[in-house]
Amino acid sequence: MSGELKKALAGQLSPDELDRLVGSFDIVGDMAIIIVPEELLHRKRQIADTILALHKHIRVVARRAGHYDGEFRILPLEIIGGEERRETLHRENGVRLLLNPEKVYYSVRSGNERKRVAALVRDGERVLVLFSGIGPYPLVIGRIQPLCQVVGIEKNPDAHAYAVKNLSYNKKITNVSFIHGDVREQLPQLGRVFDRIIMPLPRSAGDFLDLALGGLCRDGWLHFYDLQEKGGFAEAVEKIGQACRRNGRELATASVTVAGHCSPRLFRVCVDARIG
Ligand SMILES: C[S@@+](CC[C@H](N)C(=O)[O-])C[C@H]1O[C@@H](n2cnc3c(N)ncnc32)[C@H](O)[C@@H]1O
């Protein structure tokens, strides 16, 4: 896809501009989300029109107008072509997800990782997804493993509202529920333990490890996301080891999966840990 956009713009942009063009972009539902470097902002309309001409199913072209930021990890957008709207319906792993990418966090790039984790869930498990966003982990797990029970907790009111809507859009999924609020308050109030807890908050999940261990049953599974450079993956495991020691628990097994990267050197890793 990256070569295709550059090729289509070859007659319109100078060789230097073509060099600077980021040819790849994310597709969320019928929306393309692209990074337009500062020096190419005067070309944004041409870039958007070319994407629309190349991909007939794309109706909205937006550019990243900032970075993922704040507690809710929100990304500011500017619509640069197509329809002037921000809501779209995306399909992932057989699940329908409605979202406004400017109000909620959602990454299409994590779809394979969600499928990997969902495939590990066994019949009868009680699963908790902390930081559940618009619901992709709970819904994908709920669809793939209909004989488990899944609960998601999310603080961003817009993301929680989409999660609830998304549950109603996926009528066959009947084993998922969502709670709105801060996991620090909501998890202790649940007064129950889980067989598996998923923590998709790579930048600060470490701050919630003690809390998560309190909600995890003996011999339960923890999926802990962290950001680490190559060679530092053992540090992610060590964070869990330390939390286990603080809480009188035992880290029985741990394996690390690379689930993506944030920059060429910084990886998003998931530690699958069995905790006694
Ligand atoms: C990286 S996003 C992951 C969202 C979702 N699991 C996904 O994969 O698309 C992290 C989410 O955690 C939420 N969050 C951050 N702090 C929270 C807290 N203390 N309690 C509940 N949710 C929180 C954010 O609003 C955001 O939606």
The ligand as an SDF file (V2000), in Angstrom:
LIG
                    3D

 27 29  0  0  0  0  0  0  0  0999 V2000
   -4.0920    1.6840   25.4400 C   0  0  0  0  0  0  0  0  0  0  0  0
   -5.8160    1.9050   25.6620 S   0  0  0  0  0  0  0  0  0  0  0  0
   -6.4220    0.2510   25.3670 C   0  0  0  0  0  0  0  0  0  0  0  0
   -7.8860    0.2150   25.0220 C   0  0  0  0  0  0  0  0  0  0  0  0
   -8.4100   -1.1610   24.5570 C   0  0  0  0  0  0  0  0  0  0  0  0
   -8.1090   -2.2120   25.4950 N   0  0  0  0  0  0  0  0  0  0  0  0
   -7.8810   -1.5090   23.1800 C   0  0  0  0  0  0  0  0  0  0  0  0
   -7.0910   -2.4540   23.0690 O   0  0  0  0  0  0  0  0  0  0  0  0
   -8.2830   -0.8520   22.2080 O   0  0  0  0  0  0  0  0  0  0  0  0
   -5.9220    2.0760   27.4020 C   0  0  0  0  0  0  0  0  0  0  0  0
   -7.3120    2.4250   27.9430 C   0  0  0  0  0  0  0  0  0  0  0  0
   -7.2370    2.4950   29.3690 O   0  0  0  0  0  0  0  0  0  0  0  0
   -8.1250    3.5000   29.8300 C   0  0  0  0  0  0  0  0  0  0  0  0
   -7.6950    3.8490   31.1960 N   0  0  0  0  0  0  0  0  0  0  0  0
   -6.5910    4.5500   31.5710 C   0  0  0  0  0  0  0  0  0  0  0  0
   -6.5120    4.6130   32.9270 N   0  0  0  0  0  0  0  0  0  0  0  0
   -7.5890    3.9300   33.4150 C   0  0  0  0  0  0  0  0  0  0  0  0
   -8.0370    3.6210   34.7320 C   0  0  0  0  0  0  0  0  0  0  0  0
   -7.3760    4.0440   35.8030 N   0  0  0  0  0  0  0  0  0  0  0  0
   -9.1580    2.8810   34.8790 N   0  0  0  0  0  0  0  0  0  0  0  0
   -9.8340    2.4440   33.7590 C   0  0  0  0  0  0  0  0  0  0  0  0
   -9.4580    2.7010   32.5000 N   0  0  0  0  0  0  0  0  0  0  0  0
   -8.3510    3.4320   32.3140 C   0  0  0  0  0  0  0  0  0  0  0  0
   -7.9810    4.6000   28.7830 C   0  0  0  0  0  0  0  0  0  0  0  0
   -9.0820    5.4690   28.7710 O   0  0  0  0  0  0  0  0  0  0  0  0
   -7.8520    3.7740   27.4880 C   0  0  0  0  0  0  0  0  0  0  0  0
   -9.1120    3.5670   26.8980 O   0  0  0  0  0  0  0  0  0  0  0  0
  1  2  1  0
  2  3  1  0
  2 10  1  0
  3  4  1  0
  4  5  1  0
  5  6  1  0
  5  7  1  0
  7  8  2  0
  7  9  1  0
 10 11  1  0
 11 12  1  0
 11 26  1  0
 12 13  1  0
 13 14  1  0
 13 24  1  0
 14 15  1  0
 14 23  1  0
 15 16  2  0
 16 17  1  0
 17 18  1  0
 17 23  2  0
 18 19  1  0
 18 20  2  0
 20 21  1  0
 21 22  2  0
 22 23  1  0
 24 25  1  0
 24 26  1  0
 26 27  1  0
M  CHG  2   2   1   9  -1
M  END
$$$$
